[in-house]
Amino acid sequence: MEESHILYDDTEQTATRFVGIAGEAARFDVVITTTSHFYGKKLVAVIQSGRTAILNDEDALNLPYLMEAFNITDEEEAEEFSRFLSANL
């Protein structure tokens, strides 16, 4: 069996925010983690889908990226999610 090599092993204090959003088109239960590990971006997870992405303000405005990253199939849902993220990242 080959040996595995640990590429990094960091421990740090983070700020984690849990937010439930009920919009016109969808509901999202979101976890936003602020860490220094991702060069100013935040770790965003949608609890319903289990999908996670590392985002900044620019990424929050990119609807095709959000739709793919979080498996959102409806553009109106993606727009609502984008507006939330733009105001809260």
C-alpha positions in Angstrom: 0.0 0.0 0.0 1.3 3.4 -0.9 1.9 6.0 1.8 -0.4 9.1 1.6 1.1 12.5 2.0 -0.6 15.2 4.0 -0.5 18.4 1.9 -1.7 20.6 4.8 -3.1 20.3 8.3 -4.2 23.7 9.7 -6.4 24.5 12.7 -7.8 28.0 13.1 -10.7 29.9 14.7 -13.4 30.6 12.2 -16.7 32.6 12.2 -19.6 30.5 11.0 -23.1 31.9 10.2 -26.2 29.8 9.7 -29.0 31.5 7.7 -32.4 30.3 6.6 -33.7 32.2 3.6 -37.3 32.0 2.3 -37.6 33.8 -1.0 -40.4 34.0 -3.6 -38.9 31.1 -5.6 -37.0 29.0 -3.1 -35.8 28.3 0.4 -32.2 28.0 1.2 -30.6 26.9 4.5 -27.0 28.3 4.2 -23.8 28.0 6.2 -21.2 30.8 5.6 -17.8 30.2 7.1 -15.2 33.0 7.2 -11.7 31.7 7.3 -8.2 33.0 6.3 -7.7 29.7 4.5 -9.3 30.8 1.2 -7.6 34.1 0.4 -10.6 36.3 1.4 -13.3 34.1 -0.1 -15.9 32.4 2.1 -16.9 28.8 2.3 -20.6 28.6 1.5 -22.7 25.4 1.9 -26.3 24.8 1.2 -27.6 22.3 3.7 -30.5 20.9 1.6 -28.3 19.9 -1.3 -25.0 19.3 0.6 -23.3 21.4 -2.1 -20.4 23.7 -1.1 -18.4 26.4 -2.9 -15.7 28.9 -2.1 -17.1 32.3 -3.0 -16.4 36.1 -3.0 -18.6 39.0 -4.1 -17.8 38.5 -7.7 -18.7 34.8 -7.6 -22.0 35.7 -6.0 -23.0 37.6 -9.1 -22.1 34.9 -11.5 -25.4 33.1 -12.0 -24.2 30.2 -14.3 -21.5 29.4 -11.7 -23.9 29.5 -8.8 -26.4 27.3 -10.7 -23.7 24.7 -11.4 -22.0 24.9 -8.0 -25.2 24.5 -6.0 -27.2 22.5 -8.5 -29.9 25.1 -9.0 -32.0 24.5 -12.1 -34.3 27.5 -11.9 -32.8 30.9 -12.9 -35.2 32.8 -10.6 -34.0 30.8 -7.6 -30.4 31.5 -8.7 -31.1 35.2 -8.9 -32.6 35.2 -5.4 -29.6 33.3 -4.0 -27.3 35.7 -5.8 -29.0 38.7 -4.2 -28.7 37.1 -0.8 -25.0 36.2 -1.2 -24.2 39.7 -2.7 -25.6 41.3 0.5 -24.1 38.8 2.9 -20.6 37.7 1.9 
